Amino acid sequence: MARSVGLYLLASLVAIGLAGAAFAGIYGAAEDRRAVLVSAGIALVVQAIAFVVARLFARGGNGIAGWTLGAVVCLIALVIYGFVCRAVGLPANAALLSLATFFFLTELIEPPLLTV
């Protein structure tokens, strides 16, 4: 299990890094870039936890259920983050678009690694 989690985190870091660089090019303001950086950190932590849970489900033969649960957790995190962004003054556009993109990309990485 440690091998698949390590591979997943490495692949997620690469995907988030590349997408984050693209967002940094799109959003030029320092506040927007800070929002993208915060989103990247949140995405990595939430997806790491969701992957471990999905991996545990996959061990029991319910990989799709685990993957679905992870997607629901990401959706809930995105909604909560939307409210938190407004409360702490992060630019909502950059924060939410980047977090949704990071979640999407890292969700695509999960399925092949659930059985490794």
N, C-alpha and C positions, 0 to 999 in steps of 0.2 A: 504493500500500500504506500509506503514511503516513496518508492520510486515513481509511482504514478502521480502522487501529489507534487513531488519535486519537478517532474516534467510539466505538469499542468501550470505550476507557478512560473516556471521559466517561459513557457509559451505565452502565458498571460502577460507577463512583464514585457515581452517583445511586442505583442499586439497592442497593449495599452501604451507603450512607449511610442510606437509608430503613429497610432491614432492621436496621441497627445501632441506629438510634433506637428501633425497636420492641423490640429485645433489651434496650436500656438501660432501657426502661420496665418490662420484665418482670423483669429482674435488678436489684435495688436495691443490692446490696453492691458496694463499690469493687473488690474482687478480681474479681468476675464481670464488671464493666464493663471492667476491664483485659484480661481474657481475650477479651472480644468485640472490643476494639480491636486486640489482637494478631492475632486471627483475621481481622479485616478487612484488615490489612496483608498477611498471608500470602496470603489469597485474591486480592487485587489483583495481587500479584507473580506468583503461580503461574498465574493465569488470563491475564495479559498474555503470559507466555511461551507458554502453551498456545495462545493465539489466533494468535500469530505463526507457530507451527509449523503449526497448522491452515490458516492462510492460504496458507502455502507449499504444502501438500498440495493445497489447492483450486485453486491456479494450475495444477497438473499434472493437474487433472481428478479428484482423489481427495479431495474435500471431506469426505465421510463418514468416510473413513479418518483424516483429520486430526482431525476432531471426536471420533472414538472414541479416538484416542490422547490427546487432551486430557482426556477424561473419565477415562481410566485413570490419567493423571498426577495428576489431582485425587484420585482414590480412594487412590492410593499416598501422596500428601501427607497426606490425612486420617488414614490409619492411622499414619504416622510421627508426625504431630502428636499423636495420642492418647498415644503413649509419651512424647513430649517433655513434654507437659502434666503428666503424673504426675511426671516427673523434676524439673521446675522449679517445681512447686507451683501451677500454674494450676488453677482449678476446672474439672475435666474436662467437667462437664455444660454449662456456659455456653460453653466453648471449642469443644467438638466440635459442639454443635448450631448455634452461629452459623457456624462454618466450613462445615459441610455446607450450611446455608441459603445462604450467600454463593456457594458453588460452584454450587449448583443454579440460583440466579437468574442468575448470570453465564453459565452454560452455555446458558440460554435465549436470551440476547442474541446469542450467536455466529452462528447460521446465517444470518440476514439480512445480516450484515456480511461474511461470507466472500467474497462475490462483488462487493463494492463497490469 
